[in-house]
């Protein structure tokens, strides 16, 4: 399921138009993104926790030239699902 299919299913479930559902989905994503940019983490009880992980600089290999390169340190978004949410699938 891609984003537009998800939005359509969300609209059907809520009984709203697809345009309204697009706004709701976009607002959720923007809110989580802004919180992470501000150094906060987002915890949605019973679903997931979103945060940023610091990745250290490391050495990698350019696959086309086989040359060793240094991959710089960066921050990477991370989502960890709750135990109760994971239980729904097992």
C-alpha positions as CSV (number, residue, x, y, z in Angstrom):
1,X,0.0,0.0,0.0
2,X,1.5,3.3,-1.0
3,X,0.7,6.8,0.4
4,X,-2.2,7.5,-1.9
5,X,-3.8,4.1,-1.3
6,X,-3.4,4.6,2.4
7,X,-5.0,8.1,2.2
8,X,-7.9,6.7,0.3
9,X,-8.4,3.9,2.9
10,X,-8.1,6.4,5.7
11,X,-10.7,8.7,4.1
12,X,-13.1,5.7,3.7
13,X,-12.6,4.7,7.3
14,X,-13.2,8.2,8.6
15,X,-16.0,9.0,6.2
16,X,-14.2,12.2,4.9
17,X,-13.1,13.3,1.5
18,X,-9.8,12.2,0.1
19,X,-8.6,15.9,0.2
20,X,-9.4,16.1,3.9
21,X,-7.6,12.8,4.5
22,X,-4.6,14.0,2.6
23,X,-4.4,17.0,4.9
24,X,-4.7,14.8,8.0
25,X,-1.9,12.4,6.8
26,X,0.3,15.3,5.7
27,X,-0.2,17.1,9.0
28,X,0.7,14.0,11.0
29,X,3.9,13.5,9.0
30,X,4.8,17.2,9.3
31,X,4.2,17.2,13.0
32,X,6.4,14.2,13.6
33,X,9.1,15.7,11.4
34,X,9.1,19.1,13.2
35,X,9.3,17.4,16.6
36,X,12.3,15.4,15.5
37,X,14.0,18.5,13.9
38,X,13.5,20.2,17.3
39,X,15.3,17.4,19.1
40,X,12.1,15.9,20.6
41,X,11.0,12.4,20.4
42,X,7.4,11.4,19.6
43,X,5.8,8.6,21.7
44,X,2.4,7.3,20.6
45,X,1.3,4.9,23.3
46,X,0.4,1.5,22.0
47,X,1.9,2.3,18.6
48,X,5.4,3.6,18.2
49,X,8.2,5.9,19.3
50,X,9.9,8.1,16.7
51,X,13.3,9.6,17.4
52,X,16.7,10.5,15.8
53,X,19.7,8.2,16.1
54,X,23.2,9.6,15.8
55,X,25.3,7.6,13.3
56,X,29.0,7.7,13.6
57,X,31.3,8.4,10.6
58,X,32.4,5.2,9.0
59,X,34.4,3.8,6.2
60,X,32.5,2.4,3.1
61,X,33.3,1.2,-0.4
62,X,32.1,2.9,-3.6
63,X,30.5,-0.1,-5.4
64,X,31.4,1.2,-8.9
65,X,35.0,2.1,-8.4
66,X,35.8,-0.1,-5.3
67,X,37.4,2.9,-3.8
68,X,37.3,3.3,0.0
69,X,35.3,6.4,1.1
70,X,34.5,8.0,4.4
71,X,30.8,8.2,5.1
72,X,30.3,11.3,7.3
73,X,28.4,11.2,10.7
74,X,24.7,12.0,10.4
75,X,21.4,11.8,12.2
76,X,18.9,9.2,11.0
77,X,15.1,9.0,11.9
78,X,14.1,5.9,13.7
79,X,10.8,4.3,14.5
80,X,10.4,1.6,17.1
81,X,7.0,-0.1,17.5
82,X,5.6,-0.9,20.9
83,X,5.4,-4.5,22.2
84,X,1.6,-4.3,22.3
85,X,1.4,-3.3,18.6
86,X,3.9,-6.0,17.6
87,X,1.7,-8.6,19.4
88,X,-1.1,-7.9,17.0
89,X,0.8,-9.6,14.3
90,X,2.0,-12.7,16.1
